Amino acid sequence: MKFLPQKFVFLFLLVFSTTLLFSQEKELLPKGLSETEKGILSQFQFKNNGMSDPPSGPVRAAAEWEEVEYLVVRWTSGFQNILRQIVEVGVSECKVIITTQNESSVSNYLTNAGVDLTNVIFLNEDSNSIWIRDYGGNTIYSDDVGERAFADWIYNRPRPFDNVMPIAHANLLGFPIYETNTGTNDLVNTGGNYMSDGLGNAFASNLILDENAAGNPYNVSVKTEEQIDEIMNLYMGIENFIKMETLPYDAIHHIDMHMKLLDEETLLVSRYPDGVADGPQIEENIEYVISNFQSPFGTPYEVEWIDAPPSSGGNYPDTGGSYRTFSNSVFINKSVIVPVYRDEVDGPALEKYQELLPGYNIVGVDVDNPGENLISLFGAIHCITHTIGVEDPLWIVHQPIDEANSNSTVSVNAMIKHDSGINTATVFWREEGNTDYSQAAMSLVSGDDWSTDLSIPNSTNNIEYYIEAEANSGKTLARPIVAPEGFWTMVVENLSNEEWANNNISAPFPNPSKDKVSFNLNNIGGPLQVVIYNVLGQKLFETSIDNGNGIITLDLNQDWKGSLFVSFNGDFGTVTKKVIKM
């Protein structure tokens, strides 16, 4: 990995600083294009002569909920109260980099407001706008948890100082940056239209296709969807790039205004009243996702809906209201900052966050008031913040166990990885209502996979648990990151073997299906006999499975049509699930 040469940066700035009037405080720029920018768009030089080859080996793009070392913001006096609240949360969780050319005044303002500046770093660089999510660099790691670097795209706004901010951050912190600006790798993209799960899956709207298509205003090479996917794979390790239709009332088409990944399998999605604004298209997009894609655990995505608030007068985007959203939030280690609007709509939204993210410090920041009406410029909290991952990530991936049967044994599995290797991994668990946790040591199964068996007491008390790992370097980290204050909960039930099996063998997915269907068998165990019948009771297929834990996928014969019944037979009895074959 190498640093990008500096001379092109200075040439770039020299050319455009004399032709554009935008500087840090001269014009308050919206998240979208200003009228002035629309006029110069076709003449602006988005590409440059810098050369940046992709990383030489495999890389992994970090997820937003992973541990971060830095929060980055761009100071804007018109929104200093909003920024103060963000910085105040940030300094309690990590270091905060503030881009400003007025350090003394910003420092005095924060100090007078009682903000501790110990963890604040001031970056004296020019910039154009507050929307740092869109132009900031995105953290990647070599070999999953190795060297930290930035991946940076061509920014889709004619804002030259914003566009080189990732280089300033990389130089400040001393790590490499890779830019999609070379040859046919000249990809235009924006941070608000990108969301990664840390496991090679990412989401976007079709904006990324439109901005790299024929006739694009950025003078970048025309790319097919496959070519875009390849660039994202080369520079960021994205193997599955899921794209959704743009929304008719979203002026900027950034997915962070209506959707957020809370973890590897949970989507938090804005909901509108039936038939209102972008509600129908959002619902269609989510249906498309859950019908065609699986979480990295091989299971259907879990969708949590959160109501998008109207204006105080009841207006949504289709009747002149701003694009208000609760999904445009930011993770900063153990805190989550959420945009809020007014008490009667904020309360339920913040409660929803606390329910979904127990143990996190959920902080609401008003973005919809006469003094600082950020939302009227088409953005909120996620849009004006960015994060930089830690230098030495301790990466823990685990699919939470939702249910367990009393007096049973449950396997707890996790993928755990650190550059120095893993010394120990432990599951901490307790019955709901207890204060102290018991411990169960995990054993290395193979590769980076760790496991242990928990004996569930003969009780109907739910089980609360979390995973903690220690690297050979001595670093420790838990998942959830807020543990022990936050944890996962297994709902414990006292069911018959057959009832237990019926609850734990998942519904088929996708369903309906054309050629394959999958089931999550969770902790059912084995051996199992699996039989597929048609509506006449005729046996179409039969197989045996030695171990029922995890995901199984069954091929569906192209000649089978209509309703099929998949029967699972084991020591628990028989469980049957219905599949619609298209």
Secondary structure per residue as TSV (DSSP state, phi and psi in degrees):
chain	resnum	aa	ss	phi	psi
A	1	M	-	360.0	147.1
A	2	K	-	-144.1	160.7
A	3	F	-	-81.6	148.9
A	4	L	-	-73.4	135.3
A	5	P	-	-54.3	144.2
A	6	Q	S	-86.2	-25.7
A	7	K	H	-62.6	-31.6
A	8	F	H	-68.2	-29.4
A	9	V	H	-63.4	-46.3
A	10	F	H	-68.9	-37.1
A	11	L	H	-64.5	-41.8
A	12	F	H	-60.3	-47.4
A	13	L	H	-66.5	-38.7
A	14	L	H	-61.2	-43.5
A	15	V	H	-65.0	-48.0
A	16	F	H	-87.6	-22.4
A	17	S	H	-69.1	-20.8
A	18	T	T	-90.4	-12.5
A	19	T	T	-108.3	-18.2
A	20	L	-	-112.2	149.1
A	21	L	-	-93.6	-2.7
A	22	F	-	-76.7	127.5
A	23	S	-	-139.9	-178.0
A	24	Q	T	-56.2	-42.5
A	25	E	T	-120.6	7.6
A	26	K	T	-76.0	-33.8
A	27	E	-	-143.1	131.8
A	28	L	-	-84.6	104.2
A	29	L	-	-89.1	138.3
A	30	P	-	-74.5	171.3
A	31	K	S	-66.5	-35.3
A	32	G	S	-84.0	-164.3
A	33	L	-	-83.0	136.2
A	34	S	-	-77.4	167.7
A	35	E	H	-62.5	-38.7
A	36	T	H	-62.3	-43.4
A	37	E	H	-65.9	-36.8
A	38	K	H	-59.3	-34.5
A	39	G	H	-72.3	-26.1
A	40	I	H	-105.9	1.2
A	41	L	G	-56.2	-46.3
A	42	S	G	-71.1	-21.2
A	43	Q	G	-95.2	-10.8
A	44	F	-	-74.1	140.6
A	45	Q	-	-91.4	96.8
A	46	F	-	-78.1	-36.9
A	47	K	-	-85.0	161.0
A	48	N	-	-138.4	-179.4
A	49	N	S	-91.5	4.2
A	50	G	-	-66.9	147.9
A	51	M	-	-112.6	128.2
A	52	S	-	-142.4	97.6
A	53	D	-	-68.1	155.4
A	54	P	-	-68.8	165.6
A	55	P	-	-53.9	148.5
A	56	S	S	-79.5	-16.8
A	57	G	S	-134.1	-175.2
A	58	P	-	-65.9	142.1
A	59	V	E	-131.6	163.4
A	60	R	E	-130.9	129.0
A	61	A	E	-81.6	130.7
A	62	A	-	-72.0	149.7
A	63	A	-	-84.3	156.9
A	64	E	T	-69.1	-23.7
A	65	W	T	-88.9	-0.4
A	66	E	S	-72.9	166.4
A	67	E	-	-62.5	132.9
A	68	V	E	-118.5	150.8
A	69	E	E	-100.5	-29.1
A	70	Y	E	-136.2	140.2
A	71	L	E	-104.3	134.4
A	72	V	E	-120.8	135.8
A	73	V	E	-138.6	160.6
A	74	R	E	-113.6	119.3
A	75	W	-	-69.6	134.8
A	76	T	-	-139.1	118.1
A	77	S	G	-60.3	-29.1
A	78	G	G	-68.9	-13.8
A	79	F	G	-131.5	34.6
A	80	Q	H	-68.7	-28.8
A	81	N	H	-70.3	-41.0
A	82	I	H	-61.8	-46.5
A	83	L	H	-65.3	-37.7
A	84	R	H	-58.3	-44.6
A	85	Q	H	-65.2	-37.6
A	86	I	H	-66.1	-46.2
A	87	V	H	-63.2	-38.4
A	88	E	H	-61.1	-40.6
A	89	V	H	-70.4	-43.6
A	90	G	H	-59.0	-43.9
A	91	V	T	-67.5	-17.6
A	92	S	T	-83.5	-10.2
A	93	E	T	-116.5	-27.6
A	94	C	S	-166.4	-169.8
A	95	K	E	-87.2	149.9
A	96	V	E	-122.8	122.9
A	97	I	E	-99.5	120.0
A	98	I	E	-110.7	118.4
A	99	T	E	-83.9	120.0
A	100	T	-	-163.2	149.3
A	101	Q	S	-105.1	14.8
A	102	N	-	-128.5	55.7
A	103	E	H	-55.7	-44.4
A	104	S	H	-63.0	-43.1
A	105	S	H	-70.4	-38.8
A	106	V	H	-67.4	-42.1
A	107	S	H	-60.7	-45.0
A	108	N	H	-63.6	-41.8
A	109	Y	H	-61.5	-46.8
A	110	L	H	-67.8	-42.3
A	111	T	H	-62.3	-44.4
A	112	N	H	-64.2	-25.1
A	113	A	T	-88.0	2.7
A	114	G	T	85.4	16.2
A	115	V	-	-86.3	126.9
A	116	D	-	-74.3	123.7
A	117	L	-	-93.8	8.7
A	118	T	T	-55.5	-41.0
A	119	N	T	-97.1	14.5
A	120	V	E	-97.1	134.2
A	121	I	E	-118.8	124.9
A	122	F	E	-94.8	130.3
A	123	L	E	-111.0	111.3
A	124	N	-	-85.2	81.1
A	125	E	-	-134.7	147.8
A	126	D	-	-74.5	155.1
A	127	S	-	-157.3	166.3
A	128	N	S	-105.0	-33.5
A	129	S	-	-150.0	167.4
A	130	I	S	-80.2	-11.9
A	131	W	-	-84.2	63.9
A	132	I	H	-69.5	-21.8
A	133	R	H	-58.9	-38.4
A	134	D	H	-75.8	-32.3
A	135	Y	H	-111.0	-5.7
A	136	G	S	-71.9	157.0
A	137	G	-	-74.6	156.5
A	138	N	E	-112.5	130.4
A	139	T	E	-70.2	131.3
A	140	I	E	-130.1	157.7
A	141	Y	E	-128.9	137.7
A	142	S	E	-72.4	140.8
A	143	D	T	49.2	44.2
A	144	D	T	76.0	-50.5
A	145	V	T	-135.1	21.6
A	146	G	S	-89.4	-134.0
A	147	E	-	-64.7	133.7
A	148	R	E	-81.4	142.7
A	149	A	E	-154.2	175.9
A	150	F	E	-109.8	142.3
A	151	A	E	-110.5	133.5
A	152	D	E	-137.2	134.6
A	153	W	-	-99.7	170.4
A	154	I	B	-70.1	123.1
A	155	Y	-	-73.0	136.7
A	156	N	S	-89.7	33.1
A	157	R	S	-136.2	145.8
A	158	P	S	-79.2	66.0
A	159	R	-	-129.4	89.0
A	160	P	H	-63.5	-36.5
A	161	F	H	-71.8	-38.5
A	162	D	H	-60.6	-42.3
A	163	N	H	-61.9	-28.9
A	164	V	T	-99.9	6.0
A	165	M	H	-58.4	-40.1
A	166	P	H	-57.0	-34.9
A	167	I	H	-65.9	-40.6
A	168	A	H	-62.9	-42.5
A	169	H	H	-64.6	-44.4
A	170	A	H	-64.0	-41.0
A	171	N	H	-67.2	-39.8
A	172	L	H	-60.0	-41.0
A	173	L	H	-97.9	-10.0
A	174	G	T	76.6	43.2
A	175	F	-	-134.8	164.6
A	176	P	-	-73.0	161.9
A	177	I	E	-137.0	139.5
A	178	Y	E	-121.2	124.8
A	179	E	E	-114.9	140.3
A	180	T	S	-85.9	71.7
A	181	N	-	-133.5	15.0
A	182	T	S	-117.1	127.9
A	183	G	G	54.8	-130.8
A	184	T	G	-83.5	2.2
A	185	N	G	-89.9	20.7
A	186	D	-	-83.8	75.6
A	187	L	-	-89.5	129.1
A	188	V	B	-93.3	131.3
A	189	N	-	-159.5	171.4
A	190	T	-	-145.4	142.3
A	191	G	G	-63.0	-30.2
A	192	G	G	-70.6	-14.6
A	193	N	G	-109.3	39.5
A	194	Y	-	-152.2	133.5
A	195	M	E	-148.0	125.4
A	196	S	E	-115.7	148.1
A	197	D	-	-98.5	3.6
A	198	G	S	79.0	-2.4
A	199	L	S	-121.4	24.3
A	200	G	S	90.5	5.7
A	201	N	E	-111.1	141.4
A	202	A	E	-146.1	156.9
A	203	F	E	-120.8	150.0
A	204	A	E	-159.9	168.8
A	205	S	E	-94.1	170.7
A	206	N	T	-68.7	1.6
A	207	L	H	-53.4	-39.1
A	208	I	H	-65.8	-29.1
A	209	L	H	-72.3	-44.1
A	210	D	H	-64.1	-39.5
A	211	E	T	-77.8	-9.0
A	212	N	T	-118.6	16.6
A	213	A	S	-92.1	176.0
A	214	A	T	-59.5	139.2
A	215	G	T	82.6	7.6
A	216	N	-	-63.8	148.4
A	217	P	T	-83.2	5.3
A	218	Y	T	-101.6	-2.6
A	219	N	-	61.3	33.7
A	220	V	-	-99.6	159.8
A	221	S	-	-63.4	146.6
A	222	V	-	-73.0	132.7
A	223	K	-	-129.5	143.2
A	224	T	-	-79.8	168.6
A	225	E	H	-61.6	-38.0
A	226	E	H	-63.7	-38.3
A	227	Q	H	-68.5	-37.8
A	228	I	H	-62.5	-44.7
A	229	D	H	-60.2	-38.8
A	230	E	H	-66.1	-40.1
A	231	I	H	-63.8	-44.6
A	232	M	H	-63.1	-32.3
A	233	N	H	-71.7	-43.5
A	234	L	H	-63.9	-44.6
A	235	Y	H	-90.6	-22.9
A	236	M	H	-134.7	-2.6
A	237	G	-	73.4	18.2
A	238	I	-	-78.0	118.8
A	239	E	S	-101.0	-21.9
A	240	N	E	-136.5	99.3
A	241	F	E	-103.2	102.3
A	242	I	E	-90.1	125.2
A	243	K	E	-122.1	141.7
A	244	M	E	-121.9	159.7
A	245	E	-	-60.6	143.6
A	246	T	-	-68.9	159.9
A	247	L	-	-101.3	139.4
A	248	P	T	-64.5	-28.5
A	249	Y	T	-107.8	3.2
A	250	D	-	-92.9	108.3
A	251	A	S	-68.0	-23.8
A	252	I	S	-110.9	-13.8
A	253	H	-	61.9	38.0
A	254	H	-	-99.5	129.2
A	255	I	G	-67.7	-21.7
A	256	D	G	-69.8	-7.0
A	257	M	G	-84.5	-8.7
A	258	H	T	-143.4	-0.1
A	259	M	E	-148.7	145.8
A	260	K	E	-144.8	136.2
A	261	L	E	-81.3	121.6
A	262	L	E	-90.9	-27.1
A	263	D	E	-162.3	-167.5
A	264	E	T	-64.8	-19.6
A	265	E	T	-130.6	5.7
A	266	T	E	-118.5	123.5
A	267	L	E	-106.3	124.5
A	268	L	E	-97.1	121.8
A	269	V	E	-129.0	137.5
A	270	S	E	-68.3	138.7
A	271	R	E	-122.8	133.9
A	272	Y	-	-108.9	160.2
A	273	P	S	-56.9	156.6
A	274	D	T	-51.1	125.4
A	275	G	T	76.8	4.6
A	276	V	-	-96.5	136.7
A	277	A	T	48.5	-128.4
A	278	D	T	-88.5	6.7
A	279	G	H	-52.1	-51.6
A	280	P	H	-59.8	-42.0
A	281	Q	H	-71.2	-36.6
A	282	I	H	-62.1	-45.8
A	283	E	H	-62.2	-39.7
A	284	E	H	-64.5	-40.9
A	285	N	H	-63.8	-43.7
A	286	I	H	-67.6	-37.3
A	287	E	H	-62.3	-39.9
A	288	Y	H	-61.3	-42.6
A	289	V	H	-65.0	-50.5
A	290	I	H	-72.8	-20.4
A	291	S	H	-85.0	-21.3
A	292	N	H	-119.7	-12.5
A	293	F	-	-134.5	155.0
A	294	Q	-	-118.7	156.9
A	295	S	-	-64.1	165.2
A	296	P	T	-62.3	-12.2
A	297	F	T	-87.4	1.1
A	298	G	S	80.3	17.1
A	299	T	S	-118.9	163.4
A	300	P	-	-63.1	147.9
A	301	Y	-	-65.3	143.5
A	302	E	E	-93.1	128.2
A	303	V	E	-110.8	125.1
A	304	E	E	-114.2	128.0
A	305	W	E	-99.9	140.9
A	306	I	E	-133.4	127.9
A	307	D	E	-65.8	129.7
A	308	A	-	-80.7	125.2
A	309	P	-	-80.5	146.1
A	310	P	-	-83.0	180.0
A	311	S	-	-68.2	170.8
A	312	S	T	-61.5	-22.7
A	313	G	T	-90.2	1.9
A	314	G	S	91.6	11.6
A	315	N	-	-90.3	133.8
A	316	Y	-	-101.7	176.1
A	317	P	G	-55.8	-27.5
A	318	D	G	-80.0	-6.7
A	319	T	G	-126.9	28.8
A	320	G	T	96.1	0.5
A	321	G	-	-79.7	154.4
A	322	S	-	-68.4	163.2
A	323	Y	-	-84.1	74.9
A	324	R	-	-76.0	141.5
A	325	T	-	-152.2	142.1
A	326	F	S	-99.8	-11.1
A	327	S	S	-78.7	-14.4
A	328	N	-	-82.7	61.4
A	329	S	-	-110.5	170.6
A	330	V	E	-133.1	134.2
A	331	F	E	-82.1	132.3
A	332	I	E	-131.9	83.8
A	333	N	T	55.3	-109.3
A	334	K	T	-91.2	5.2
A	335	S	E	-118.2	151.1
A	336	V	E	-130.7	122.9
A	337	I	E	-100.0	126.6
A	338	V	E	-118.5	134.9
A	339	P	E	-69.3	136.6
A	340	V	E	-128.2	166.5
A	341	Y	-	-132.2	-51.6
A	342	R	-	-165.2	155.5
A	343	D	H	-54.6	-42.6
A	344	E	H	-67.9	-21.8
A	345	V	H	-105.0	-23.4
A	346	D	H	-71.4	-40.8
A	347	G	H	-53.8	-54.8
A	348	P	H	-61.0	-35.3
A	349	A	H	-67.7	-44.5
A	350	L	H	-66.8	-35.6
A	351	E	H	-63.9	-37.7
A	352	K	H	-63.0	-44.3
A	353	Y	H	-60.1	-45.7
A	354	Q	H	-64.5	-35.9
A	355	E	H	-64.7	-43.1
A	356	L	H	-79.8	-25.3
A	357	L	S	-127.2	65.6
A	358	P	T	-61.3	138.7
A	359	G	T	91.6	-17.5
A	360	Y	S	-75.5	150.4
A	361	N	E	-84.4	101.3
A	362	I	E	-91.7	119.8
A	363	V	E	-121.7	124.6
A	364	G	E	-93.9	135.6
A	365	V	E	-125.8	124.4
A	366	D	E	-69.8	122.8
A	367	V	-	-117.4	16.0
A	368	D	-	-140.9	65.3
A	369	N	S	-136.5	159.9
A	370	P	S	-59.0	-31.3
A	371	G	S	-75.4	-38.3
A	372	E	-	-140.2	80.9
A	373	N	-	-92.9	72.1
A	374	L	G	-63.1	-39.1
A	375	I	G	-64.4	-24.5
A	376	S	G	-68.7	-14.8
A	377	L	G	-97.6	16.6
A	378	F	T	76.5	25.6
A	379	G	-	-152.6	167.6
A	380	A	-	-141.6	-140.7
A	381	I	T	-70.2	-48.7
A	382	H	G	-57.7	-34.8
A	383	C	G	-68.2	-27.9
A	384	I	G	-107.8	14.7
A	385	T	-	-133.2	156.2
A	386	H	E	-147.3	162.0
A	387	T	E	-129.6	155.9
A	388	I	E	-122.8	125.5
A	389	G	E	-64.8	165.0
A	390	V	-	-70.1	159.1
A	391	E	S	-69.6	-34.6
A	392	D	S	-126.4	79.6
A	393	P	-	-66.9	136.9
A	394	L	-	-105.6	108.0
A	395	W	E	-100.3	120.2
A	396	I	E	-122.4	124.5
A	397	V	E	-123.3	125.0
A	398	H	-	-148.1	134.5
A	399	Q	-	-88.2	113.4
A	400	P	-	-56.8	144.4
A	401	I	-	-92.3	116.5
A	402	D	-	-81.2	-35.4
A	403	E	E	-137.0	151.3
A	404	A	E	-146.7	153.9
A	405	N	E	-98.2	140.6
A	406	S	T	-61.4	147.7
A	407	N	T	59.0	39.6
A	408	S	-	-128.1	175.2
A	409	T	E	-114.4	130.5
A	410	V	E	-120.9	132.0
A	411	S	E	-86.4	128.9
A	412	V	E	-109.5	117.6
A	413	N	E	-119.6	147.5
A	414	A	E	-152.8	149.8
A	415	M	E	-98.0	122.9
A	416	I	E	-131.4	132.9
A	417	K	E	-149.6	139.7
A	418	H	-	-147.5	152.9
A	419	D	T	-60.5	-29.9
A	420	S	T	-90.1	-4.8
A	421	G	-	93.5	166.7
A	422	I	E	-106.6	129.2
A	423	N	E	-84.8	-56.5
A	424	T	E	-140.5	155.3
A	425	A	E	-139.5	139.7
A	426	T	E	-140.3	139.5
A	427	V	E	-98.8	124.0
A	428	F	E	-100.9	128.3
A	429	W	E	-144.6	155.2
A	430	R	E	-156.4	157.5
A	431	E	E	-77.0	142.3
A	432	E	T	-54.6	132.5
A	433	G	T	101.6	-20.5
A	434	N	-	-84.3	154.8
A	435	T	S	-92.2	-42.4
A	436	D	S	-90.5	146.7
A	437	Y	-	-97.4	142.6
A	438	S	E	-89.3	163.7
A	439	Q	E	-123.0	142.8
A	440	A	E	-132.6	115.5
A	441	A	E	-68.3	136.9
A	442	M	-	-92.4	149.5
A	443	S	E	-113.0	146.7
A	444	L	E	-73.8	120.9
A	445	V	E	-85.5	-56.2
A	446	S	E	-170.6	152.8
A	447	G	T	57.0	-117.0
A	448	D	T	-112.5	16.2
A	449	D	E	-96.1	128.2
A	450	W	E	-120.6	152.1
A	451	S	E	-154.5	154.7
A	452	T	E	-153.1	158.5
A	453	D	E	-104.7	131.4
A	454	L	E	-104.2	131.5
A	455	S	E	-90.3	111.7
A	456	I	-	-78.0	126.8
A	457	P	-	-60.9	159.3
A	458	N	S	-78.7	73.7
A	459	S	S	-155.4	160.8
A	460	T	-	-103.4	14.4
A	461	N	-	-73.8	134.2
A	462	N	-	-65.1	157.0
A	463	I	E	-106.7	127.4
A	464	E	E	-105.2	133.9
A	465	Y	E	-152.7	160.6
A	466	Y	E	-150.8	168.9
A	467	I	E	-117.6	135.2
A	468	E	E	-128.1	140.1
A	469	A	E	-130.1	149.5
A	470	E	E	-121.4	126.6
A	471	A	E	-79.2	163.3
A	472	N	T	-62.1	-23.7
A	473	S	T	-73.2	-13.7
A	474	G	S	102.6	-10.6
A	475	K	-	-69.5	138.7
A	476	T	E	-122.7	150.4
A	477	L	E	-157.5	150.1
A	478	A	E	-114.3	160.3
A	479	R	E	-134.0	121.9
A	480	P	S	-59.8	152.2
A	481	I	T	-62.6	-20.7
A	482	V	T	-87.9	-0.2
A	483	A	T	-59.7	147.4
A	484	P	T	-85.8	-5.6
A	485	E	T	-64.6	-33.3
A	486	G	S	-114.7	151.1
A	487	F	-	-161.5	171.5
A	488	W	E	-94.3	154.9
A	489	T	E	-123.9	125.1
A	490	M	E	-93.2	124.8
A	491	V	E	-80.8	118.7
A	492	V	E	-97.1	130.3
A	493	E	E	-127.2	157.2
A	494	N	-	-110.0	87.7
A	495	L	-	-116.2	160.0
A	496	S	-	-67.2	162.6
A	497	N	H	-57.3	-41.6
A	498	E	H	-70.1	-40.1
A	499	E	H	-63.6	-42.1
A	500	W	H	-61.6	-45.5
A	501	A	H	-63.7	-41.7
A	502	N	H	-61.7	-37.9
A	503	N	H	-72.5	-29.0
A	504	N	H	-99.7	-14.9
A	505	I	S	-84.7	115.9
A	506	S	-	-67.1	165.6
A	507	A	-	-63.6	152.3
A	508	P	-	-66.8	146.7
A	509	F	B	-147.3	143.3
A	510	P	S	-68.6	156.6
A	511	N	S	-149.2	114.7
A	512	P	S	-66.0	164.0
A	513	S	B	-139.2	151.9
A	514	K	S	-95.2	-41.1
A	515	D	S	-137.5	-26.6
A	516	K	E	-137.4	152.6
A	517	V	E	-140.9	143.9
A	518	S	E	-122.9	157.2
A	519	F	E	-137.1	142.8
A	520	N	E	-98.3	116.4
A	521	L	-	-90.5	-1.3
A	522	N	T	48.5	-123.7
A	523	N	T	-106.9	36.0
A	524	I	-	-64.1	-38.7
A	525	G	-	85.1	-167.6
A	526	G	S	-154.2	-177.2
A	527	P	-	-78.2	161.0
A	528	L	E	-129.6	150.4
A	529	Q	E	-112.2	129.0
A	530	V	E	-116.1	125.9
A	531	V	E	-130.2	138.3
A	532	I	E	-110.1	128.7
A	533	Y	E	-118.9	155.3
A	534	N	E	-93.8	-178.2
A	535	V	T	-66.5	-16.8
A	536	L	T	-89.4	1.4
A	537	G	-	82.1	9.7
A	538	Q	-	-79.6	135.1
A	539	K	E	-77.4	121.9
A	540	L	E	-101.0	-26.9
A	541	F	E	-160.6	147.6
A	542	E	E	-149.5	139.5
A	543	T	E	-151.8	163.5
A	544	S	E	-118.0	145.3
A	545	I	E	-126.1	125.0
A	546	D	S	-70.5	-41.4
A	547	N	-	-128.8	120.3
A	548	G	-	-85.6	-3.4
A	549	N	-	-66.6	143.6
A	550	G	S	90.1	-156.8
A	551	I	E	-96.9	136.7
A	552	I	E	-122.3	145.7
A	553	T	E	-125.1	131.6
A	554	L	E	-113.8	133.5
A	555	D	E	-79.1	137.5
A	556	L	-	-108.0	122.4
A	557	N	-	-59.0	138.4
A	558	Q	T	-63.5	-20.2
A	559	D	T	-84.6	-12.8
A	560	W	-	-78.4	136.8
A	561	K	-	-138.6	154.9
A	562	G	E	79.3	-147.7
A	563	S	E	-79.6	129.9
A	564	L	E	-122.8	154.7
A	565	F	E	-125.5	121.9
A	566	V	E	-102.6	119.6
A	567	S	E	-107.2	129.5
A	568	F	E	-110.0	122.1
A	569	N	E	-120.4	129.0
A	570	G	E	-158.3	-165.1
A	571	D	T	-60.9	-23.2
A	572	F	T	-78.4	-14.4
A	573	G	E	117.1	-138.2
A	574	T	E	-130.5	133.4
A	575	V	E	-126.0	132.9
A	576	T	E	-122.7	134.9
A	577	K	E	-123.0	144.0
A	578	K	E	-97.3	135.0
A	579	V	E	-123.8	138.2
A	580	I	E	-101.1	116.9
A	581	K	E	-96.7	122.0
A	582	M	-	-89.9	360.0
